[in-house]
Structure formats: C-alpha cells, structure tokens
Amino acid sequence: MEHVVITGANRGIGLALATVFAQNGAFVHACCRRPSDATELNALAESTGQVDIHGLDVTSDESIQQAVQAIGSEVKQVDLLINNAGVNNQPGTRGLEQLSRLTLNTMIDNNATSALIVTQALYPLLKASAHPRVAMISSQIGAMSWVEPSRGYKGYGYAMSKAAMNMAARVLASELSGAGFTVVTIHPGWVRTDMGGDDADISPEESAAGIHRLLTTLTPAANGGFFKWNGEAHPW
Ligand SMILES: NC(=O)c1ccc[n+]([C@@H]2O[C@H](COP(=O)([O-])OP(=O)(O)OC[C@H]3O[C@@H](n4cnc5c(N)ncnc54)[C@H](OP(=O)(O)O)[C@@H]3O)[C@@H](O)[C@H]2O)c1
C-alpha cells in the first residue's frame, strides 16, 4: 500500500486530496495545524480507516520534527509527499506601497521554505520507498510566463513565494535525480476554496481527481516538470 503525506489536509484542496487518495487504496498521513478542529478530516478517517491525522504547522521546526517522528513510528517508508499547505493575501504583501520585509518574508517562509524543510525532514522515509515522489502544490502565479507586465498583477508575496517554491522543486529534482526520486510542481487550477473563492473555475474534487491521476501515473521522465492539475505541461 502506498503511503502518502499531505500538508494542509483539513480543508480545501488538501482535504479533497486526502479524500481521493484514501478512497483509492492509499494510506494517507494527513497533516494539519489543529487536528481536533478538523471535523471533515476526522470524519474521513473514521469512514475510510485509511487516514491518520497528525498535527503539523509547516512553519515550525519543532512541529515538523514531532509529525515526522509520529509518522516514522507508524511506517517504514513514505512514497509520496504532497506539500499543499499555503497562504495568500497576507496583509502587507500586495502593492508596492503596502509591502514590508517582514510580511514578504513570512509569506515566502510559509509557501516555499517550509515545503522544502518538510521535505528535508521526510527525506529518510521517502528514501526508503521504491518509487519516491514529491509534489509541490504551487500556482500559475509562480510562473514568469503568467505575470506578464500587461496583467497589472501586484501580489508580490504570493508570486515571489510560489516562484521560490517552483525553484525549490527544480533544485530538488536536480539533486535527487540520480536517487530515483520524481519531483514535480503542480498548478491545481483556480479552485473554489477559501483561498480561490466562489467564482473559481473548478471544485476541489475536480482538482484533486486530476492531481491524483497525475501523481499515480508519474514516470521518472516527469522529474523536474511543471504540470497543470489535468496533467498538461505548464509553462514556466
Ligand atoms: N484555490 C486556488 O485557486 C489555488 C490556486 C493555485 C494554487 N493554490 C494552492 O493550493 C494549495 C491549497 O490551497 P487551497 O485553495 O486549498 O487553500 P485554503 O482553502 O486556504 O487552505 C489552505 C490550507 O493550508 C493550510 N496552511 C496554511 N498555512 C499553514 C501552516 N503554516 N501549517 C500548516 N498548514 C497550513 C491551511 O490550514 P488552516 O486551516 O490551519 O489555516 C489549510 O489547510 C495552496 O498551496 C495554494 O497556494 C490554490
């Protein structure tokens, strides 16, 4: 059975990913900041028997160590890590006149640095898998090709953090290419979640179904790739 770790699994895309993986035979180590408040995730664990829930704030080294220790006490290997936890629209990260060093760095820490540190902490368990995979749930907004000057976009913190996440994935793919890892970056679509809002294009379930298909059919040739939720290549 495949063991999958998902961060930010209590709501939105993360919850939908936990659901589709658990319902399709994987065992999900679902991580979230406050397990006791994660009503839907607890219900999923109850109904499937395929989900363990772990407390994890991805910005806290102590929390990461505790979660990884707990997972490592249950399993000998992790086959797939999905770095999904993320934030957007933090005050002080949009518009040149609103920016501050602290708010920008907090956003980059949340969305990019933390995903890499979580990956580092899980590396020993991932290495033990016969087919280790790491997925970064990034965004089209991290792509140079999306932020064209004519777009008038001004979400510095989100765009910078997701561009940094994309590069973290590329460097990981490069470092680990000889070790049998497949590392990919994924744009999940514009999704109807708390972050994406009600007007977004697709439901969390549609996004998660596409990502599940992509991640369960990945070949090593995909290492270092940037994909849309539906499996199409995404331009950098
Ligand atoms: N929705 C979209 O249209 C869209 C588009 C492109 C990319 N994305 C990306 O997709 C991912 C999921 O987004 P979503 O739409 O599902 O967002 P969401 O509904 O706002 O959910 C965000 C998730 O991330 C968790 N999270 C945030 N900071 C965390 C931290 N420090 N430690 C642990 N968990 C943390 C949240 O936990 P709490 O409940 O504890 O806050 C929540 O589970 C994000 O990386 C986002 O950037 C989304």
The ligand as an ORCA input file, in Angstrom:
! r2SCAN-3c Opt
* xyz 0 1
  N      -7.541     27.717     -4.588
  C      -6.865     28.075     -5.678
  O      -7.458     28.598     -6.642
  C      -5.400     27.851     -5.777
  C      -4.767     28.214     -6.976
  C      -3.402     27.995     -7.106
  C      -2.695     27.408     -6.076
  N      -3.323     27.071     -4.904
  C      -2.513     26.441     -3.858
  O      -3.116     25.242     -3.427
  C      -2.811     24.988     -2.044
  C      -4.099     24.740     -1.267
  O      -4.919     25.892     -1.426
  P      -6.466     25.941     -1.032
  O      -7.139     26.659     -2.110
  O      -6.930     24.617     -0.597
  O      -6.354     26.946      0.211
  P      -7.191     27.062      1.571
  O      -8.571     26.566      1.372
  O      -6.958     28.445      2.049
  O      -6.416     26.032      2.535
  C      -5.084     26.268      2.862
  C      -4.592     25.098      3.675
  O      -3.204     25.346      4.023
  C      -3.095     25.220      5.440
  N      -1.991     26.007      5.967
  C      -1.696     27.307      5.781
  N      -0.607     27.660      6.489
  C      -0.215     26.539      7.152
  C       0.823     26.242      8.078
  N       1.694     27.180      8.467
  N       0.946     24.970      8.541
  C       0.091     24.014      8.145
  N      -0.944     24.237      7.317
  C      -1.093     25.486      6.831
  C      -4.429     25.678      5.969
  O      -4.571     25.271      7.326
  P      -5.501     26.100      8.397
  O      -6.902     25.607      8.184
  O      -4.906     25.703      9.718
  O      -5.343     27.552      8.089
  C      -5.348     24.956      5.006
  O      -5.440     23.597      5.334
  C      -2.048     26.238     -1.545
  O      -0.666     25.974     -1.561
  C      -2.394     27.285     -2.601
  O      -1.398     28.273     -2.715
  C      -4.657     27.274     -4.737
*
